[in-house]
Amino acid sequence: MNSERPDGAAATAAAIAATTAPAATIVIIGAGQAGGWAARTLRSEGFTGRLVLIGDETHPPYERPPLSKAVLAGEVAPASTWLLKPEAFEALRPEWWADMRVVRIDRGAKCLEMSNGERLCYDKLILCTGGRARALAVPGAESTPSYTLRTIGDALSLAPELRPGRSIVVIGGGWIGLEVAATARQNGAEVTVVEAQSRLCERTVPPEISEHLLGLHGAHGTRVVLGARITGIAQGADGLSVVALADGSTLTCHAIVAGVGLVPNDELARDAGLECDGGVIVDRSCRTSDPDIFAAGDVAVAPNPWAGRRLRLESWQNAQDQGVAAARAALGLPVDEESLPWFWSDQYGVNLQIYGFPLRSHRVVARGTPCGDSFVLCYLDGDVVRAAVGANAARDLRFARRLIEQRRQVDPDRLADPNVPMAKQ
Ligand SMILES: Cc1cc2nc3c(=O)[nH]c(=O)nc-3n(C[C@H](O)[C@H](O)[C@H](O)COP(=O)(O)OP(=O)(O)OC[C@H]3O[C@@H](n4cnc5c(N)ncnc54)[C@H](O)[C@@H]3O)c2cc1C
C-alpha cells in the first residue's frame, strides 16, 4: 500500500540515510585544538566534500598548553605550537577562513553570518569555539592595565614582563595562574599569587595536592596569599599597579596577570536556540540539540561516564577527543568510548598529572611522600582505584591509569608499598 506518510521502518531508514549521507559542506567554527582535530578527522575518515574552517585568530590551529610554559618563557617560537605542519594542514584541503568571526547561526536556512556580512551555508556544523579568559571583576579593573593568557598574542604580550627586576601579581591560583607564576619566577621576576579560596586549585584537586602546589611555589620563592579578597586595583602615576586587599594590605607590582577562569564561547549557540547550560549541551557523540550541529572542546558540556554526570572539561585531551568524536558523528560514524580524563601541568620542572576525578570522599593511598619530588596518590572507592594524581611519576601513572580503566580491585597495602611495582598491582 502506498501512502504519503512513510511507515515506521521506512521513516527510520530515511532518518539513518539522512544522517549517514555524505554531507556536501561541513563547516567548523573555531580553529583551535578541537577544530583542528575535527578537520583532520573529517579528511582521515574519507570526507571529500567542502570543508570550511573558520577562526577569528590569524594562526592555523594550535595547541595552547605551551603558551603558559615554553612559549611564555621565550624558549620556543609560537609556530612550534601549531597542531599540524603547514604541508599537513594544506593536505586537508580546508577552506581556511582566518581572522573571521561568525556572528550568527541561522538554523532555519542552515547558514552562518560573518562579521564582514558574508554568508556561508552548511550541511553539518561543528562548534569548536572554546572559551575566553574571564575578565577581572574588581573595582578599578577597567582603568588598570592587566594581562590574561589564552592566545599566542596574549603570551607574546606578557612574556617581556617576566624578567629580573619586574614584580608580577597573579590574581587566581588555578592552573593558568600557577603556570604563569612558575614561568615568571623561573625567568627571574618577583611573583605573588593572590587566591580567593583557602587553597590552590581548589575547584579541581583535593587538599593534599593543593598543599603540594603551595609547597612547590613557596620553595621557588613565589609568595602565595590565600583567602584573599581584592577590594580594588589601580595604576599609580609612577606606572606601577596596586592591588588592594580587604585586610588593608596592598601589593605593588609592574604587572597584574588575571587567571580567574574561562568563559565558554557559547553565545552563538545560545542565540541560535541550542540547548546550553554553562556551555553547549551535547550527547556522547557531541551532537547538540540540533541534529546537524555538533560541539566539541572547552565549549561543550557532555555526559562523562567517569564523573557520572554532564560536565564541561577544559583540557587538551578532551579537546582532541571531542574534536575527533564530533567529526565522526557528523559523518554518521560511531564514536569511541569516552577515554579516562587526563590533565597535566608543568611548574618549575615538576610534571603533575591527574587521571580521573579525585574526590574528597575517596580513600587516598600514597606511593611516595605527597610533598616530595616524586609521588603517586591513588584515590580509592572501596578497593577500586578511581583516580590518580602524581608528580614526576609518568611511568607509574600509566599503570595507575590502567587500574582505573579496568576498574580492577587492588590490595591497598600492596598499592602503598613502593617496593611492589605499579605494574604488579
Ligand atoms: C595558557 C593555557 C595553558 C594550558 N595548559 C594546559 C595543560 O597543561 N594541560 C591541559 O590538559 N590543558 C591545558 N590547557 C587547556 C587546553 O589548551 C584547552 O582545553 C584547549 O585548547 C581547548 O581547545 P578548544 O579547541 O576547545 O578551544 P580553543 O583552543 O580556545 O579554540 C577555540 C577557537 O575558536 C575561536 N572562536 C571563538 N568564537 C569564534 C567565532 N564566533 N568565530 C570564529 N572563531 C571563533 C577562538 O578565538 C579560538 O581560536 C591550557 C590552556 C591555556 C589557555
The ligand as an SDF file (V2000), in Angstrom:
LIG
                    3D

 53 58  0  0  0  0  0  0  0  0999 V2000
   47.6500   29.0020   28.5620 C   0  0  0  0  0  0  0  0  0  0  0  0
   46.9750   27.6710   28.5600 C   0  0  0  0  0  0  0  0  0  0  0  0
   47.6490   26.5500   29.0430 C   0  0  0  0  0  0  0  0  0  0  0  0
   47.0280   25.3080   29.0530 C   0  0  0  0  0  0  0  0  0  0  0  0
   47.6940   24.2300   29.5450 N   0  0  0  0  0  0  0  0  0  0  0  0
   47.1170   23.0160   29.5650 C   0  0  0  0  0  0  0  0  0  0  0  0
   47.8090   21.8780   30.0610 C   0  0  0  0  0  0  0  0  0  0  0  0
   48.9460   21.9720   30.5110 O   0  0  0  0  0  0  0  0  0  0  0  0
   47.1820   20.6740   30.0460 N   0  0  0  0  0  0  0  0  0  0  0  0
   45.9210   20.5260   29.5360 C   0  0  0  0  0  0  0  0  0  0  0  0
   45.3820   19.3970   29.5390 O   0  0  0  0  0  0  0  0  0  0  0  0
   45.2390   21.5910   29.0490 N   0  0  0  0  0  0  0  0  0  0  0  0
   45.8000   22.8190   29.0480 C   0  0  0  0  0  0  0  0  0  0  0  0
   45.1190   23.9030   28.5570 N   0  0  0  0  0  0  0  0  0  0  0  0
   43.7470   23.7250   28.0730 C   0  0  0  0  0  0  0  0  0  0  0  0
   43.6700   23.3750   26.5930 C   0  0  0  0  0  0  0  0  0  0  0  0
   44.6180   24.0760   25.8630 O   0  0  0  0  0  0  0  0  0  0  0  0
   42.2650   23.7180   26.1170 C   0  0  0  0  0  0  0  0  0  0  0  0
   41.3820   22.8530   26.7910 O   0  0  0  0  0  0  0  0  0  0  0  0
   42.1060   23.5620   24.6010 C   0  0  0  0  0  0  0  0  0  0  0  0
   42.8970   24.5000   23.9330 O   0  0  0  0  0  0  0  0  0  0  0  0
   40.6540   23.7520   24.1890 C   0  0  0  0  0  0  0  0  0  0  0  0
   40.5650   23.6680   22.8070 O   0  0  0  0  0  0  0  0  0  0  0  0
   39.2890   24.2170   22.0180 P   0  0  0  0  0  0  0  0  0  0  0  0
   39.5600   23.9010   20.5940 O   0  0  0  0  0  0  0  0  0  0  0  0
   38.0660   23.7430   22.6650 O   0  0  0  0  0  0  0  0  0  0  0  0
   39.3070   25.7900   22.2330 O   0  0  0  0  0  0  0  0  0  0  0  0
   40.3690   26.8550   21.7340 P   0  0  0  0  0  0  0  0  0  0  0  0
   41.7160   26.2330   21.6310 O   0  0  0  0  0  0  0  0  0  0  0  0
   40.1900   28.0240   22.6370 O   0  0  0  0  0  0  0  0  0  0  0  0
   39.8780   27.2480   20.2730 O   0  0  0  0  0  0  0  0  0  0  0  0
   38.7060   27.9680   20.0260 C   0  0  0  0  0  0  0  0  0  0  0  0
   38.9450   28.9040   18.8670 C   0  0  0  0  0  0  0  0  0  0  0  0
   37.6770   29.3830   18.3960 O   0  0  0  0  0  0  0  0  0  0  0  0
   37.7810   30.7520   18.1040 C   0  0  0  0  0  0  0  0  0  0  0  0
   36.4380   31.3380   18.0740 N   0  0  0  0  0  0  0  0  0  0  0  0
   35.5970   31.5110   19.1190 C   0  0  0  0  0  0  0  0  0  0  0  0
   34.4260   32.0570   18.7040 N   0  0  0  0  0  0  0  0  0  0  0  0
   34.5270   32.2320   17.3690 C   0  0  0  0  0  0  0  0  0  0  0  0
   33.6590   32.7580   16.3800 C   0  0  0  0  0  0  0  0  0  0  0  0
   32.4470   33.2040   16.6780 N   0  0  0  0  0  0  0  0  0  0  0  0
   34.0890   32.7980   15.0980 N   0  0  0  0  0  0  0  0  0  0  0  0
   35.3200   32.3320   14.7610 C   0  0  0  0  0  0  0  0  0  0  0  0
   36.1810   31.8250   15.6680 N   0  0  0  0  0  0  0  0  0  0  0  0
   35.8070   31.7660   16.9540 C   0  0  0  0  0  0  0  0  0  0  0  0
   38.6680   31.2350   19.2490 C   0  0  0  0  0  0  0  0  0  0  0  0
   39.2210   32.5070   19.0190 O   0  0  0  0  0  0  0  0  0  0  0  0
   39.7220   30.1370   19.2700 C   0  0  0  0  0  0  0  0  0  0  0  0
   40.7340   30.3860   18.3360 O   0  0  0  0  0  0  0  0  0  0  0  0
   45.7060   25.1740   28.5550 C   0  0  0  0  0  0  0  0  0  0  0  0
   45.0220   26.2990   28.0560 C   0  0  0  0  0  0  0  0  0  0  0  0
   45.6480   27.5440   28.0710 C   0  0  0  0  0  0  0  0  0  0  0  0
   44.9140   28.7530   27.5550 C   0  0  0  0  0  0  0  0  0  0  0  0
  1  2  1  0
  2  3  1  0
  2 52  2  0
  3  4  2  0
  4  5  1  0
  4 50  1  0
  5  6  2  0
  6  7  1  0
  6 13  1  0
  7  8  2  0
  7  9  1  0
  9 10  1  0
 10 11  2  0
 10 12  1  0
 12 13  2  0
 13 14  1  0
 14 15  1  0
 14 50  1  0
 15 16  1  0
 16 17  1  0
 16 18  1  0
 18 19  1  0
 18 20  1  0
 20 21  1  0
 20 22  1  0
 22 23  1  0
 23 24  1  0
 24 25  2  0
 24 26  1  0
 24 27  1  0
 27 28  1  0
 28 29  2  0
 28 30  1  0
 28 31  1  0
 31 32  1  0
 32 33  1  0
 33 34  1  0
 33 48  1  0
 34 35  1  0
 35 36  1  0
 35 46  1  0
 36 37  1  0
 36 45  1  0
 37 38  2  0
 38 39  1  0
 39 40  1  0
 39 45  2  0
 40 41  1  0
 40 42  2  0
 42 43  1  0
 43 44  2  0
 44 45  1  0
 46 47  1  0
 46 48  1  0
 48 49  1  0
 50 51  2  0
 51 52  1  0
 52 53  1  0
M  END
$$$$
